[in-house]
């Protein structure tokens, strides 16, 4: 009887523990659902989400998007992920092709793609986040962070909006960096600039000139201000809190992560890293289509950056040339007389990776296309998809 009593006691404890565990798991799931709704679907209820999915307009859009996807995008040789969402609710999502043509691993929803210049949206937001915390000021000169930097009259804001006039490291390093087998780092690029002083493109704050050097410097400023590695800061400040579980800063010296896609040329041949892959801030972040939707929605939520900071980020700063295209602080812009129709976006291109990230703020619609086999059709897809979404203006999408 004593043995039976002990068994019953143990069983009872196990049942109670199991119930407590189940209750805790349910509560954790409930809290996560609330958190996800707040961050990713702007506090939509389940009923509201269902209403979006079942709306006649959504059903029509899904038919049009699927017809374009199968009839045009796939025929262009598309290899990657495409996602369209409305208020954070995914209305169209497709994955096609291979993460790696050598291993024949299929692209899935957890496949992480090199974002190329879409990475600038994260670097820019990180600098603005630090400005909000008064860790730096957008008017700070570069000499505050790099006392020996030879280019004067440039501040942090000019790096963010590409008005610094600095030379592009992707060009001048070719003649200055001798060991092509070694990955060049941000610090080494800065050292080359201090030592050799390659010629500027124009005087500071006189022209818009898209330049990857600007965002290399911003990543290094983040490290100076925080005392952390850029990768660690991004992980702790953005990726982990936003549950972007498949997003990371690439380290070319480390082994590939699970579902990290390989870059390919248009014919499927692997596109190898170059010595430039040691530089980060202007590129180098890997992410998935679903994680990018989390990033998009987190910016709307107000939990990441305040409204005044976002307004500054989405303000056009270059007016030398007429037209709707402009650049904010980390974002490309399409600016219209009716500002409610403005489009906030960024494209990317690095090796065989082509990326598109469009945010139609008028109705909180998002378009994400990520590819890891070189294909200009990814950029060309934007115009017809914009027309389907009701945001067409006959503007062609650029490569980057």
C-alpha positions in Angstrom: 0.0 0.0 0.0 2.9 2.3 0.8 4.3 1.8 -2.7 0.9 2.4 -4.3 0.6 5.6 -2.2 4.0 6.8 -3.4 3.1 6.1 -7.0 -0.2 7.9 -6.7 1.5 10.9 -5.1 4.1 11.0 -7.9 1.3 10.7 -10.5 -0.6 13.5 -8.9 2.5 15.7 -8.8 3.1 14.9 -12.5 -0.5 15.8 -13.4 -0.4 19.0 -11.5 3.0 19.9 -13.0 1.7 19.1 -16.5 -1.4 21.2 -15.9 0.7 24.1 -14.7 3.1 23.6 -17.6 0.2 23.6 -20.1 -1.3 26.7 -18.4 2.0 28.5 -18.5 2.4 27.6 -22.2 -1.1 28.8 -23.0 -0.4 32.1 -21.2 2.9 32.5 -23.0 1.2 31.9 -26.3 -1.6 34.3 -25.4 0.9 37.0 -24.6 2.9 36.3 -27.8 -0.3 36.6 -29.8 -1.0 40.0 -28.2 2.6 41.0 -28.8 2.5 39.8 -32.4 -0.8 41.7 -33.0 0.7 44.9 -31.6 3.9 44.6 -33.5 2.9 43.0 -36.8 -0.8 43.6 -37.5 -1.3 46.9 -35.7 -3.6 45.6 -33.0 -6.0 44.0 -35.4 -8.4 41.5 -33.9 -8.9 38.1 -35.4 -12.2 39.3 -36.8 -10.5 42.2 -38.5 -7.8 40.0 -39.9 -10.4 37.6 -41.3 -12.3 40.6 -42.8 -9.2 41.6 -44.8 -8.6 38.1 -46.1 -12.2 37.6 -47.1 -12.8 41.0 -48.7 -13.7 40.8 -52.4 -10.9 43.2 -53.2 -8.4 40.9 -51.5 -9.7 37.9 -53.4 -9.4 39.8 -56.7 -5.9 40.9 -55.8 -4.8 37.4 -55.0 -6.0 36.2 -58.4 -4.1 39.0 -60.1 -1.0 38.5 -58.1 -1.0 34.8 -58.7 -1.5 35.3 -62.4 1.5 37.7 -62.6 3.6 35.5 -60.4 3.1 32.3 -62.5 2.9 34.1 -65.9 5.7 36.6 -65.6 7.9 36.4 -62.5 8.5 32.7 -62.6 9.2 32.8 -66.3 11.9 35.5 -65.7 13.8 32.9 -63.7 12.7 34.0 -60.3 14.4 32.2 -57.4 13.3 33.5 -54.0 10.4 34.8 -51.9 7.6 37.2 -52.5 5.1 38.5 -49.9 2.3 41.0 -50.1 0.6 42.1 -46.9 -2.2 44.5 -45.9 -2.0 46.0 -42.4 0.4 43.2 -41.6 -2.0 40.5 -42.8 -0.3 38.3 -45.5 -2.6 38.2 -48.6 -0.1 36.7 -51.0 3.1 34.6 -50.3 5.1 32.4 -52.5 8.5 30.6 -52.3 10.3 29.2 -55.3 13.6 27.7 -56.2 16.7 26.7 -54.3 18.6 28.2 -51.4 21.7 26.6 -52.8 21.9 25.1 -56.3 24.7 22.8 -55.2 22.9 21.2 -52.3 19.5 21.5 -53.9 18.0 22.8 -50.7 14.5 24.3 -51.4 13.6 27.9 -50.6 11.1 28.0 -47.7 9.6 30.6 -45.4 12.6 30.5 -43.1 15.1 31.0 -45.9 17.3 34.1 -45.2 18.5 36.3 -48.1 21.3 38.8 -48.3 19.3 42.1 -48.2 22.0 44.1 -49.9 21.2 47.8 -49.7 17.9 47.1 -47.9 20.2 46.7 -45.0 20.5 50.5 -45.0 17.0 50.8 -43.5 18.3 49.0 -40.4 21.5 51.0 -40.1 19.6 54.2 -40.6 17.0 53.3 -38.0 19.8 52.3 -35.5 21.4 55.7 -35.8 18.0 57.5 -35.3 17.3 55.2 -32.3 20.6 56.4 -30.8 19.7 60.0 -31.5 16.4 59.5 -29.7 18.4 58.2 -26.7 20.7 61.3 -27.0 23.7 59.1 -27.6 24.5 61.1 -30.6 23.3 64.1 -32.6 22.5 64.2 -36.3 24.5 67.4 -36.5 27.6 65.8 -35.0 30.7 66.1 -37.3 32.5 63.0 -38.4 35.6 64.2 -36.6 33.8 63.6 -33.3 33.9 59.9 -34.0 37.0 59.8 -36.2 39.4 62.6 -35.2 41.8 61.9 -38.0 39.2 61.7 -40.7 40.4 64.2 -43.4 37.0 65.2 -44.9 35.6 68.2 -43.2 32.1 69.8 -43.1 30.2 66.5 -43.0 27.8 65.5 -40.3 25.8 62.4 -39.4 22.7 63.6 -41.2 24.6 64.0 -44.5 25.6 60.3 -44.2 22.0 59.3 -43.7 20.6 61.2 -46.7 23.6 60.6 -49.0 24.6 64.3 -49.2 28.2 63.8 -47.9 30.0 64.0 -51.2 32.3 61.2 -50.1 33.9 58.8 -52.6 32.5 55.3 -52.8 34.7 52.7 -51.2 33.6 50.1 -53.7 35.7 52.0 -56.3 38.7 53.4 -54.6 39.5 50.3 -52.6 40.2 48.4 -55.8 43.4 50.3 -56.2 44.3 50.6 -52.5 43.6 47.2 -51.0 46.3 44.8 -52.0 45.3 41.5 -50.3 42.2 40.4 -52.3 42.1 37.1 -50.4 41.4 38.9 -47.1 38.1 40.5 -46.2 38.4 44.3 -45.7 36.7 45.7 -42.7 35.0 49.0 -41.9 38.0 50.2 -39.9 40.4 49.3 -42.7 38.4 51.3 -45.2 38.4 54.3 -42.9 42.2 53.9 -42.4 42.6 53.9 -46.2 40.6 57.1 -46.5 42.6 58.8 -43.8 45.9 57.7 -45.4 45.2 58.2 -49.1 42.3 60.7 -49.1 40.6 59.6 -52.3 39.0 62.5 -54.1 35.5 63.6 -53.1 32.5 63.4 -55.5 31.2 66.9 -54.6 31.2 69.4 -51.7 29.2 68.4 -48.6 25.4 69.0 -48.7 25.4 70.3 -52.3 24.1 67.2 -54.1 22.5 63.8 -53.6 25.0 61.1 -54.5 24.1 57.6 -53.4 27.2 56.2 -51.7 27.8 53.0 -49.8 30.7 54.7 -47.8 28.1 56.7 -45.9 26.5 53.6 -44.4 29.8 51.9 -43.7 30.7 55.0 -41.6 27.3 55.0 -39.9 27.8 51.3 -38.8 31.2 52.3 -37.4 29.6 55.3 -35.6 27.1 52.9 -34.0 30.1 50.8 -32.7 31.9 53.9 -31.4 28.8 55.2 -29.6 27.6 51.9 -28.1 30.9 50.1 -27.5 29.3 47.1 -29.2 29.9 45.3 -32.4 27.4 46.4 -35.1 26.1 42.8 -35.3 25.6 42.5 -31.6 23.8 45.9 -31.3 21.5 45.1 -34.2 20.6 41.7 -32.6 19.9 43.1 -29.2 18.2 46.3 -30.2 16.1 45.2 -33.2 16.2 41.6 -34.2 15.6 39.9 -30.8 13.0 42.3 -29.5 11.1 42.1 -32.7 11.3 38.3 -32.8 13.1 38.4 -36.2 14.5 35.0 -35.5 16.0 34.4 -38.9 17.6 37.8 -39.3 21.3 38.4 -38.7 24.4 40.4 -39.7 26.6 38.3 -42.0 30.1 37.3 -40.9 31.9 35.9 -43.9 34.4 34.2 -41.6 31.7 32.1 -39.9 30.0 28.9 -41.1 26.7 29.4 -43.0 23.6 29.4 -40.8 20.7 27.1 -41.3 18.7 28.3 -44.4 21.2 31.0 -45.2 20.8 31.2 -49.0 23.8 31.1 -51.4 24.1 33.9 -53.9 24.0 32.8 -57.6 24.6 34.2 -61.0 21.7 34.2 -63.5 22.7 30.8 -64.7 22.7 29.2 -61.3 26.4 29.2 -60.8 27.4 30.2 -57.2 28.5 33.8 -56.8 31.4 33.8 -54.3 32.1 36.4 -51.6 34.6 39.1 -52.4 36.9 41.0 -50.1 34.1 43.7 -49.8 31.9 41.2 -47.9 33.8 42.1 -44.7 32.2 45.6 -44.8 28.8 46.0 -43.1 26.2 48.7 -42.6 25.6 49.4 -46.3 24.7 45.7 -46.8 25.4 42.4 -45.0 22.1 41.8 -43.2 20.3 38.5 -44.0 16.5 38.2 -43.4 13.4 36.4 -44.5 10.2 37.7 -46.1 8.3 37.2 -42.9 10.9 38.8 -40.8 10.9 41.8 -43.1 7.2 42.1 -42.6 7.8 42.3 -38.9 10.3 45.1 -39.5 7.8 46.9 -41.6 5.0 46.7 -39.1 7.2 47.5 -36.1 8.0 50.8 -37.7 4.2 51.5 -37.8 3.7 50.4 -34.2 5.4 53.4 -32.6 7.3 51.0 -30.3 10.5 51.4 -32.2 10.9 55.0 -33.1 8.7 57.9 -32.2 6.5 59.8 -34.7 8.9 62.9 -34.9 11.8 60.6 -35.7 9.9 58.7 -38.4 8.7 62.0 -39.9 12.3 63.1 -40.2 13.3 59.7 -41.7 10.6 60.0 -44.4 11.3 63.7 -45.2 12.9 64.3 -48.7 16.3 66.1 -48.4 17.5 66.5 -52.0 15.7 69.0 -54.3 18.4 69.7 -57.0 16.5 67.6 -59.6 12.7 67.6 -60.3 10.7 64.4 -60.0 9.0 62.2 -57.4 12.1 60.3 -56.4 14.0 61.4 -53.3 15.9 60.1 -50.3 15.2 60.5 -46.6 17.2 59.2 -43.7 17.8 55.5 -44.6 14.9 55.3 -47.0 14.2 56.0 -50.7 11.1 58.0 -51.2 8.5 58.7 -53.9 7.0 62.1 -53.0 3.7 63.3 -54.3 1.8 66.6 -54.0 -0.7 64.7 -51.8 1.8 63.5 -49.2 -0.6 60.7 -48.0 0.3 58.9 -51.2 4.0 58.9 -50.6 5.9 55.6 -50.9 8.7 54.6 -48.6 11.0 51.9 -50.0 14.5 50.6 -50.6 15.9 48.2 -53.2 19.1 46.2 -53.0 21.6 44.5 -55.3 24.8 42.7 -54.2 26.4 39.8 -56.1 23.4 37.7 -57.3 21.0 39.0 -54.7 18.2 41.3 -55.7 15.8 42.7 -53.2 12.7 44.9 -53.1 11.0 46.4 -50.0 8.1 48.7 -50.6 5.9 50.3 -48.0 2.7 51.9 -49.3 1.8 54.0 -46.2 -1.4 55.3 -47.6 -3.2 52.0 -46.9 -0.4 50.2 -45.0 0.3 47.7 -47.8 3.7 46.0 -48.0 5.6 44.4 -50.9 8.7 42.3 -50.3 10.6 40.4 -52.9 13.9 38.7 -52.1 16.0 36.8 -54.6 19.3 34.9 -54.5 19.8 34.3 -58.3 20.5 37.4 -60.3 17.3 38.6 -61.9 16.4 42.1 -62.9 12.8 40.9 -63.3 12.5 41.4 -59.5 12.8 45.1 -59.9 10.6 45.1 -63.1 7.9 43.3 -61.1 7.3 46.3 -58.9 5.6 48.5 -61.5 2.8 46.0 -62.5 2.3 45.0 -58.8 2.0 48.6 -57.8 -0.7 49.1 -60.4 -2.6 46.0 -59.0 -2.3 47.5 -55.5 -3.7 50.8 -56.7 -0.4 52.7 -56.3 0.8 52.9 -59.9 2.2 56.1 -61.4 4.2 54.8 -64.4 7.5 55.1 -62.6 9.9 52.3 -63.2 11.7 50.8 -60.3 15.5 51.2 -60.2 18.0 48.4 -59.4 19.2 50.0 -56.2 
